[in-house]
């Protein structure tokens, strides 16, 4: 993996609560809040300066911009929600360009597993009883935040173990 292991270790404690919050809030409200997106961007802004070489950190902002533009186009044509597009853009700087294909495969697997698990779990009476007001149980759309947040966590966790700089 191209992501430096020490950078992934720096990011994990700050990214973990945000990624879990995004998964939870998208299931509960079918919404990824702007403050979650801004908080993730702030983590990259501050922690990234410590964790990454300056040039790598600076190029991360370009990836945020590219993913934001692509995400807004996909959102405009109805392929994903605006919150999903914004969160994906905020996630982009955390993924090393050399790991992009690996991350996209990981994301695809997590989306499929999350989708199947969500569809099965929402049919159970126990889940309906524990959180009957959650939007995602009653809507046709899939809460993509349920896959986006964990995908970033899995990637950073893998990078912390197998990333560049590890022997």
Secondary structure, DSSP 8 states (H G I E B T S, - for coil): --SBHHHHHHHHHHHHHHHHHHHHHHHHHS---HHHHHHHHHHHHHHHHHHS-HHHHHHHHHHHHHHHHHHHHHHHTTSS-HHHHHHHHHHHTTS-GGGHHHHHHHHHHHHHHHHHHHHHHTTSHHHHHHSTT-GGGT-SS--THHHHHHHHHHHHHHHHHHSBT--
